[in-house]
Amino acid sequence: MAHRKTWRPIIFSCSNTGDRVQALLPNDAVEPSANDLHPVTCIACDGVHVIDPRTGPTRGAERS
């Protein structure tokens, strides 16, 4: 059977609207490192937030 990537939910605050937003990030078996940044499309503002799994959003959203 092929290896499947598992996902875990994360909740963060949208920097544009202030709304709490849920997204899914890869659930890696090892601890996340400083280089693990994941782009997430925000359902509150339709922008893209870059998420650090250890600390949450790292930059403001970029509108698409």
C-alpha positions as CSV (number, residue, x, y, z in Angstrom):
1,M,0.0,0.0,0.0
2,A,1.3,3.5,-0.9
3,H,2.3,5.8,1.9
4,R,-0.4,8.4,2.7
5,K,0.3,11.8,4.0
6,T,-1.8,12.6,7.1
7,W,-3.1,16.0,7.9
8,R,-3.8,17.8,11.1
9,P,-6.1,20.8,11.7
10,I,-4.7,24.2,12.8
11,I,-6.6,27.2,13.9
12,F,-5.2,30.7,13.3
13,S,-6.4,34.3,13.3
14,C,-6.6,35.9,9.8
15,S,-4.4,39.0,9.9
16,N,-6.8,40.9,7.5
17,T,-10.2,40.1,9.1
18,G,-9.3,39.0,12.7
19,D,-11.5,35.9,12.2
20,R,-10.4,32.5,13.5
21,V,-9.8,30.2,10.6
22,Q,-9.2,26.4,10.4
23,A,-6.8,24.9,7.9
24,L,-5.0,21.6,7.4
25,L,-1.3,21.1,7.6
26,P,0.7,18.0,6.9
27,N,1.3,15.9,10.0
28,D,4.9,15.0,9.7
29,A,6.3,12.2,11.9
30,V,9.2,14.4,13.1
31,E,9.0,17.7,14.9
32,P,8.5,20.7,12.6
33,S,11.7,22.8,12.0
34,A,12.1,26.5,11.3
35,N,12.2,25.8,7.5
36,D,8.7,24.1,7.5
37,L,6.5,26.9,6.1
38,H,3.2,26.1,4.4
39,P,1.0,28.3,2.3
40,V,-2.7,28.2,3.2
41,T,-5.6,29.7,1.4
42,C,-7.6,31.7,3.9
43,I,-11.4,31.2,3.7
44,A,-12.0,34.5,5.6
45,C,-10.2,36.8,3.2
46,D,-9.4,34.7,0.1
47,G,-5.7,35.5,0.6
48,V,-2.8,33.2,1.2
49,H,-1.1,33.0,4.6
50,V,2.2,31.4,5.2
51,I,1.9,29.2,8.3
52,D,4.8,28.0,10.5
53,P,3.4,24.9,12.3
54,R,5.2,25.8,15.5
55,T,4.1,29.5,15.8
56,G,1.1,30.1,13.4
57,P,1.0,32.7,10.6
58,T,4.3,34.3,9.7
59,R,3.3,37.1,7.3
60,G,0.2,39.0,6.3
61,A,-2.1,37.6,3.8
62,E,-1.5,38.1,0.1
63,R,-4.7,38.6,-1.9
64,S,-5.3,36.3,-4.8
